[in-house]
Amino acid sequence: MAKAITGAFYLTEQVVLTAPNVPIQAQFSLASYVDVAQRQGVAIESVDFMFQGLTTAGVYTQDLADIDSTNALPWSTGAQLTDVQRGTLIVSDADRAMVASGTLIHQGYPTGGLSHESNLYPDNYGPVATEEARIVVNSELFLTGQATADFVAANNLAVTCRIKARIVKLSERDFMSIAITSSAADN
């Protein structure tokens, strides 16, 4: 059983999508939080994906219609968080390394709308006390984002991942179990 040794804190990272079918990846460093000798890991309680327009001048906007305001074709973008490096491609939702994923769907301009969903578990695991948190003992997490072929951005799309986490201390048995599962996911 995991015992929280810190209160909740947040980690945030972002990728900026500028072209279709080009995966972009960023890394969360957990090296300061994971300690093998002390059997410390990171318990992820929830993951949120946020999508914002980003002009070529570097100005953020909530008006996602400005991203692709002339494209009548529908497009989507996916974002994934994994605890094992799988390269920069989007991976299967069945992958054991998957921590969370989210999707933004643009139905085409001007008649379509936008929808956003977190599409795994959902990405709210629960508090450490209920043992529903996703516990990670790897030193990095990987955020990958990619837009589909019909994404024609006049501006860029910023995909931000925000993680609510705690540092936890694990029993030797639990730490080894998580480490073995994580290394097995690497194959």
ROVODO-475552 format. One record per residue: x, y, z of N, C-alpha, C in turn. Coordinates in pm, whole numbers, plus 50000, padded with zeros to 5 digits. Layout:
// residues N
XYZXYZXYZ;...
//
This chain:
// residues 187
500844988150000500005000050000500875012450000;500465022249926501205034749917500765044250027;501725051150084501425061150186501945074550137;501055084250126501455097550077502415104050176;503505109550123504445116650211504485131550177;503715135650077503555149950048502075152650021;501715165250025500395169149979500385169149826;499235172149771499115172549625499905184149567;500515181949453501195192349378500895190049231;501225199949148500895199249006502155200248921;502185192348816503245192848716502585196648584;503215205348508502635210048382503685210048273;503295205248157504165205348039503295208147917;503935212447808503185216447689503925212547562;503145208747460503665207147324502885216647234;503525221447128502875230647034502845223946897;501625221946847501435215546717501365226346610;502165224746506502235234746400501895229146262;501845215946249501635209746119500905196446136;500215191846031499515178946040500495167146040;500085156546106500825143846107502275144946154;502565155046235503915156646290503805155646442;504175143946497504095142546643505155151046712;504745157246822505635165546902505645159547043;506815158947104506915152747236507655161847334;507215161447459507885168347569507995158547685;508875161247778509115152247889508875159148022;508285151748114508195155648254509325148348325;510195155448392511235148948470510715146048611;510755133448649510335129448783511525125448870;512735127648819513935123248889514045128849030;513525140749053513585146849187512595140449284;511635133049232510555127649315510655112649337;511235105449242511345090949251512685087449315;512665078949417513875074749486513795059749508;514595052249434514565037649442514975032849581;516035038549638516525034149769515475036249879;514705047049869513675049949969512305044349929;512225037749812510965032149760509895043049743;510335054449692509415065549666509005065549521;507735068049498507205069449364506295081549358;505715083749241504785094749220503405088749196;502445092749279501065088349263500325099049184;499855095449066499115104648980497635103249012;497045114149059495635113949096494735118248982;495195127448899494395131548784495275137848679;494805137148554495505142948440494495150748359;494815163048326493955171448242494735175648118;494035175748005494605180847881493845193447844;494575204047812493965216847774494495220647638;493615226347556493945230047420493725245047404;494735252147351494655266547330495255270047195;494675280247134495295285747015496535293447055;497525293646968498755300946992499145307446860;499065320646856499375327546731500855326346700;501195328746577502605328346538503405339146610;502715349046665503385359546744503565355246889;503085343146924503255338147060502185342547158;501015346647108499915351047193498915339547206;498585335847330497615325147354496195330447338;495305321747289493905325447274493025313547308;491855316347362490885305747389489985303347268;490105311747168489265310447049489895300446954;489505287846969490105277446887489685278246741;488625285646711488225287446571489305294746493;490095303046559491165310346493492295301246447;492385289346503493465280346465493315276246320;492115272846282491855266946151490575272846094;490525285646076489285292646045488845291945900;489595285345815489185284245675488995269845629;489305260245713489265246145674487885240245702;487175236345599485855230245616485955215445651;487135209645640487305195445669487465193045818;486855182445870487055179246012488475174146037;488995177046155490285171946197490265169746347;491235162646396491335160646541492805160646580;493005161746707494355160646761494305151746884;495315143746901495395135047017496585138647102;496435136447231497525138647327497595126547418;498785121947445498955110247530500085112647631;499905106647746500925106847850501305092447880;502585089147863503065075547890504215076247991;504435064948059505545064648154506755056948100;506685052847973507805046447906507955053147770;509175055647728509415061847598509075051947487;508105055447405507685047147294508045053447160;508955062747160509195070547039508225082247042;508085088946929507235100746928505875098246865;505545085846833504255083046771503175080946875;501925083046834500775079946919500715064746934;500495059947056500465045547082499035040747108;498865027847107497565021747134497105024747276;495805026847294495275028847428495415016247513;495705004947452495904992347526497314991047579;498195000047544499594999547587499675001347739;500414992547806500544993247952501265005748000;502015012147911502725024447949501805036547949;500585035147895499655046447886499205050748025;499365063548052498885069348177497565076548152;497495084248044496265091748013496305095947867;495125099147815495065104347679493865113547665;493915122347567492825131647542492745134847395;491585139647352491345142647211490585155747198;490955163547098490195175347058489715172746916;488415174246894487825171746763487265184846709;487695188446589487215200446519486345195446404;485075199146403484125193746305484145200846170;484995210546152485065217846026484475231746041;485045241145970484645255145981483755258545863;482735266345872482215273345989481065266046057;480555255245999479345249046054479615239546169;480785233946177481085224246281481455230746412;481555222746512481945227646643483195220546691;483515222646816484665216446880484185207846994;484845196647016484585188847136485925183947190;485965181947318487195177947387486845166747482;487685156647487487425145947582488725140047633;488715136547759489775128247813489245114147794;489995105647730489395093247685490025080647740;490515081247863491045069247924490675069348072;489945060148116489595056348254488485064048325;488065075748320488685087948266489975091048341;490595101748307491925104748360491885110448501;490985105548582490875109348722490915096248800;492015093448862492225080448923491725079449066;491755090249138491335090049277492485092349370;492175094749496493235097849594494065085549630;495275088149676496175077449717495535068849825;494785075049914494195067650026493275056449980;492695057649863491805047149813492525037649719;493825039249703494665031049617494215031149471;493575041949429493165043049290494135051549209;495115057349271496065065749200496925057049109;497385062849000498345055948911499725059048965;500445049049011501755051149072502835048448969;503765057948958504845057348861506165057348936;507085048448897508415048148958509505050848855;509105054848734510085058648630510505073148651;511655076648597512185090148618511635100448521;510835096148422510265105548326508875101048282;508075110848244506815108648175506935115448040;506215110447940506335115547804504975120147754;504895132747715503695138647658503885139347507;502965133247433503025133247287501725138847232;501825147747136500655153347069500815152546919;499695150446849499735149846703498365153346648;498345161246540497105164646471496975156046345;495735153746302495485145646184495805153146055;495705146045944496125151245813495405163845769;494145165745809493385177345763493565189745850;494455189145946494785200646029495605210445944;495055222045917495755232345839495715244845924;496735246746003496695257346103497185270646049;496325280646061496765294246037497605298646157;497235293446274497985295546398498335281846454;499045281546563499465268946623498465264446728;498575251846767497725246246872498615241746987;498425247847102499185244047222498375233647299;499015222447331498385211847410499135211447543;498415214547650499015214847783498505203047864;499415196347931499075185148019499365189448162;498365188148249498525191748390498225179348474;499175175748558499095163748640498985167648787;498005161948856497905163349001498535150849061;499555152749147500315141349197500725143349343;501195132549401501785132449535502995123149533;503945125749619505035116249638504575106149742;504795093349712504345082749802505505073549837;505395067449952506345057149994505635043849981;506325034449920505745021249893506435010449976;505704999849999506354988150060507324982449958;508274974450002509234968649909508514960149804;507524952649846506754944049755506034952449649;505364963149691504624971649597505564978749501;506694983749553507654990649466508174981149359;508544969149398509054959349302507994955549200;506774954049245505674950649154505484961349047;505484973849088505314984948994506524985848901;507724984248954508934984948872508954973748768;508544961748807508504950448713507464952848606;506294957648644505234960448547505704971148450;506374981348500506844992348416507904987348319;508844979148365509874974148275509294964048177;508264956748216507594947548124506864955448016;506364967248050505684975647951506664980947849;507944980547882508974985347790509214975647677;508694963547687508884953347583507694952147493;
//
